[in-house]
Amino acid sequence: MKETLVDGGPEAPARRGPPKSDGGAESARRRKKLVTVTRPWLLLAPSLLVLAGLLLWPLIQVGKLSMQDYEVKFGGGVGTFTGFDHYTDLLSSGLLWKTVLPNTVFFAIACVGLTVALGTLVALLLNRLGHFWRLICSIAILAAWAMPAVTGTYVWIWLFQPQDGMVSQIAGSLGLIDPETTNWFTERGPFYAIATLNVIHHGFPFVAITVLAGLMTIPKELYEAGELDGANAWQRFWNITVPTIKPVFLVVTILSTIWDFKVFTQIYLQPGGDGSNEDVYNLGVFSYIQAFAKNDYGTGAAAAVLLTVLLLLITVVYIRTLFRQGEEDL
């Protein structure tokens, strides 16, 4: 006898079908995640291939060359594998530790510090000028930045030329030196002092314009509040300007460090910098002289790899600093 369902009576149990499969949704999520991960790399692929061809492949070749005794012959060259012998000879060389590395490091430190200091002072001056004079002065200092390094170097050589150079003549007229016997380019100190002036002259416009861009983002109300609190110009600079545009100072400092560690033209073109005076070698010039003047390509390549490692370490610090600064800003 069939049961009749009436209002208020027991309900018949609902029939349950087989459970729905989530395979389709899971597959869609996986495809979406795959697209999200791979799309940026696909967009970057052309640029990465170009960089690999221009930078990575030559770097690999230099690394291979640093492990060979390479001899240039007509129609090509022959390399004999030597392992890490060139690195061992290089790192055990007194010339590297007593001359090349100290010249490279101290020269870079002096150039970076003085370039950033001068560029910041110029930026502060430009920030106080009116629009018209700021434009005129910016164009004037950018002319120094636009000047080729070769041209700028020969200008400084002309200024300090022994006997008839302008600086030599002025110093001689003041009784500071004897222009007939003084040569600014024979000793390491004066040689690198001139090179430092050359690099600062060529590099400070970048720092000045970059710092100026940062200064123009600082609200004037912050300085007005500082003046009301009795802060002088020096206190306003250290307590308002520096903390506010700290990322800008980090960028110009680290970029200047990278550039000044690999200075070559300003050293090589000065009298004595082309290999005739070992006291003025830096890593770039030392690598070039070993490879192309002495035909010791293995040692020259090893020095180039050492310089590259130093620059990579500085670059890692630069990138980590930028990411850390970005996280702090968030």
C-alpha positions in Angstrom: 0.0 0.0 0.0 1.5 3.3 -1.1 2.1 6.0 1.5 0.3 9.3 0.9 2.2 12.4 1.8 0.0 15.0 3.6 0.8 18.3 5.0 2.6 17.9 8.3 3.4 14.3 7.5 6.9 12.8 7.1 8.8 14.0 4.0 10.2 11.6 1.5 14.0 11.5 1.6 15.5 13.7 -1.1 17.4 11.9 -3.8 21.0 12.8 -4.0 22.8 12.6 -7.4 26.4 11.7 -7.8 28.8 14.4 -6.4 29.8 17.1 -8.9 33.4 17.0 -10.1 35.7 20.0 -9.4 38.1 18.9 -12.1 37.0 21.6 -14.6 37.3 24.4 -12.1 40.7 23.2 -10.9 42.0 23.0 -14.4 40.9 26.5 -15.2 42.6 27.8 -12.1 45.8 26.0 -13.1 45.7 27.5 -16.6 45.1 31.0 -15.2 48.0 30.6 -12.8 50.2 29.4 -15.6 49.3 32.4 -17.8 49.9 34.8 -14.8 53.4 33.3 -14.3 54.5 33.0 -17.9 53.1 36.1 -19.4 55.6 38.6 -17.9 58.5 36.3 -19.0 57.1 36.1 -22.5 56.9 39.9 -22.7 60.5 40.1 -21.3 61.9 37.4 -23.6 62.9 39.6 -26.5 64.8 42.0 -24.2 66.4 39.1 -22.3 67.6 37.5 -25.5 69.2 40.8 -26.6 70.9 41.2 -23.2 72.1 37.6 -23.3 73.6 38.2 -26.7 75.2 41.5 -25.8 76.3 40.8 -22.2 76.0 37.2 -21.1 77.7 35.6 -24.1 80.8 37.9 -24.1 81.0 37.4 -20.3 81.1 33.7 -20.8 83.8 34.1 -23.4 85.9 36.3 -21.1 85.5 33.6 -18.4 86.7 30.9 -20.8 89.6 33.1 -21.9 90.7 33.7 -18.3 91.3 29.9 -18.0 93.5 29.7 -21.1 96.9 30.6 -22.4 95.6 32.2 -25.6 97.9 32.9 -28.5 96.8 34.9 -31.5 97.8 33.5 -34.8 97.0 34.3 -38.4 93.4 33.5 -39.2 92.4 32.9 -35.5 93.8 32.0 -32.2 94.8 28.9 -30.1 94.0 28.5 -26.5 95.6 26.0 -24.0 93.5 25.3 -20.9 95.3 26.3 -17.7 92.5 26.2 -15.1 92.7 28.8 -12.4 96.4 29.5 -12.9 95.8 33.1 -14.1 93.6 33.8 -11.1 96.2 32.4 -8.8 99.0 34.5 -10.4 96.8 37.6 -10.3 95.7 37.2 -6.7 99.3 36.5 -5.6 100.6 39.6 -7.4 102.1 42.4 -5.3 101.2 44.8 -8.1 97.5 44.0 -7.7 97.3 44.5 -3.9 99.8 47.3 -3.5 98.9 49.4 -6.6 96.0 48.3 -8.7 93.3 47.6 -6.1 94.2 50.6 -3.9 94.1 52.9 -6.9 90.8 51.5 -8.0 89.1 51.6 -4.6 90.4 54.9 -3.2 89.9 56.7 -6.5 86.3 55.5 -6.7 85.6 56.5 -3.1 87.0 60.0 -3.6 85.2 60.5 -6.9 81.8 59.3 -5.5 82.0 61.3 -2.3 83.1 64.5 -4.0 80.7 64.1 -7.0 77.7 63.6 -4.7 78.7 66.4 -2.4 79.2 68.9 -5.3 76.1 67.7 -7.2 74.0 68.2 -4.0 75.3 71.7 -3.4 74.6 72.7 -7.0 71.1 71.1 -6.7 70.4 73.2 -3.6 71.6 76.3 -5.5 69.4 75.6 -8.5 66.4 74.9 -6.2 66.6 78.5 -4.8 66.9 80.1 -8.3 64.0 81.4 -10.3 62.6 79.5 -13.2 64.6 81.4 -15.9 68.0 81.3 -14.2 67.4 77.7 -13.1 66.9 76.8 -16.8 70.1 78.7 -17.9 72.3 77.2 -15.2 70.9 73.7 -15.8 71.8 73.9 -19.5 75.2 75.2 -18.6 76.1 72.3 -16.2 74.5 69.8 -18.6 77.1 70.9 -21.2 79.8 69.3 -19.0 77.8 66.1 -18.8 77.3 66.0 -22.6 81.0 66.5 -23.2 82.7 63.3 -24.3 85.1 61.8 -21.8 87.9 62.0 -24.3 87.4 65.7 -24.9 87.1 66.5 -21.3 90.2 64.5 -20.5 92.3 66.4 -23.0 91.0 69.7 -21.6 92.3 68.7 -18.1 95.6 67.5 -19.6 96.0 70.9 -21.3 95.3 72.7 -18.0 98.0 70.8 -16.2 100.4 70.4 -19.0 104.0 70.7 -17.7 105.8 74.1 -18.4 103.1 75.8 -20.5 99.8 74.5 -18.9 97.6 77.2 -17.4 97.6 75.7 -13.9 101.4 75.2 -14.1 101.9 78.8 -15.1 99.6 80.2 -12.4 101.3 78.0 -9.7 104.7 79.0 -11.0 103.8 82.7 -10.9 102.8 82.3 -7.2 106.0 80.6 -6.4 104.3 77.3 -5.6 106.2 75.1 -8.2 108.9 75.4 -10.8 107.0 74.9 -14.1 110.3 73.8 -15.8 110.8 70.8 -13.5 107.3 69.9 -12.3 105.4 67.2 -14.0 101.9 66.6 -12.5 101.5 63.2 -14.2 104.6 61.3 -13.0 103.5 60.7 -9.4 100.4 58.8 -8.3 99.0 61.5 -6.0 98.9 64.4 -8.5 98.0 62.0 -11.3 94.9 60.8 -9.5 94.0 64.2 -8.2 93.7 65.4 -11.8 91.7 62.3 -12.8 89.4 62.9 -9.8 88.8 66.5 -10.9 88.1 65.2 -14.4 85.6 62.6 -13.2 83.8 65.0 -10.8 83.5 67.6 -13.6 81.9 65.0 -15.9 79.7 63.4 -13.3 78.3 66.1 -11.0 75.6 67.3 -13.5 73.8 64.0 -13.3 73.8 64.1 -9.5 72.7 67.8 -9.5 69.7 67.3 -11.8 68.6 64.1 -10.1 68.8 65.6 -6.6 67.1 68.8 -7.9 64.2 66.6 -9.1 63.9 65.2 -5.6 64.1 68.6 -3.9 61.3 69.9 -6.0 59.0 67.2 -4.6 59.5 68.3 -1.0 56.5 70.4 0.3 57.6 74.0 1.3 55.4 73.7 4.4 58.0 71.3 5.9 60.7 73.9 5.7 58.3 76.6 7.0 57.5 74.4 10.0 61.2 73.8 10.6 61.9 77.6 10.5 59.1 78.1 13.0 60.7 75.5 15.3 63.9 77.5 15.1 65.9 75.1 12.9 68.8 76.6 11.0 69.6 75.8 7.4 72.0 73.0 8.3 69.4 71.4 10.6 66.7 71.7 8.0 68.9 70.0 5.5 69.7 67.0 7.7 66.3 66.6 9.3 64.0 67.4 6.4 65.8 67.2 3.1 68.0 64.1 3.6 65.3 61.9 5.1 62.7 63.0 2.5 64.8 62.3 -0.6 66.9 59.5 0.9 66.1 57.1 -2.0 67.4 59.7 -4.5 70.7 59.9 -2.6 71.0 56.1 -2.5 70.4 55.9 -6.3 73.0 58.5 -7.3 75.5 57.2 -4.8 75.4 53.6 -5.9 75.2 54.4 -9.6 78.2 56.7 -9.2 80.1 54.0 -7.4 79.5 51.5 -10.3 80.6 54.1 -12.9 83.7 55.2 -11.0 84.9 51.7 -10.3 85.2 51.1 -14.0 86.7 54.4 -15.1 89.1 53.8 -18.0 89.2 56.7 -20.4 90.2 59.4 -17.9 93.1 57.2 -16.7 94.4 55.8 -19.9 94.5 59.0 -21.8 96.5 60.9 -19.2 100.3 60.9 -19.7 101.7 57.8 -18.2 98.3 56.1 -17.9 98.7 54.0 -21.1 101.0 51.5 -19.4 104.3 53.4 -19.1 103.8 54.1 -15.4 102.7 51.1 -13.4 102.1 53.3 -10.3 98.9 54.7 -11.8 97.2 51.4 -12.9 93.6 50.8 -12.0 91.8 47.5 -12.7 90.4 48.6 -16.0 93.7 49.9 -17.4 95.6 46.9 -15.9 93.3 44.5 -17.7 93.7 46.3 -21.0 97.5 46.6 -20.7 97.9 42.9 -19.9 95.6 41.7 -22.7 96.4 44.1 -25.6 99.9 45.6 -24.8 101.5 42.4 -23.3 99.4 39.9 -25.2 98.7 38.1 -21.9 95.0 37.6 -22.7 94.5 35.1 -19.9 95.6 37.5 -17.1 93.8 40.4 -18.7 90.6 38.4 -18.8 91.1 37.3 -15.2 91.4 41.0 -14.2 88.3 41.8 -16.2 86.4 39.0 -14.4 87.6 40.3 -11.0 86.3 43.8 -11.9 83.0 42.3 -13.1 82.6 40.5 -9.8 83.2 43.7 -7.9 80.6 45.5 -10.0 78.1 42.7 -9.6 78.5 42.9 -5.8 77.9 46.6 -5.9 74.9 46.0 -8.2 73.4 43.5 -5.8 73.7 46.0 -3.0 72.0 48.6 -5.2 69.1 46.3 -6.0 68.6 45.1 -2.4 68.7 48.7 -1.2 66.0 49.7 -3.7 63.8 46.8 -2.8 64.3 47.5 1.0 63.5 51.2 0.5 60.4 50.3 -1.5 59.2 48.0 1.3 59.8 50.8 3.9 57.8 53.2 1.8 54.9 50.8 1.7 
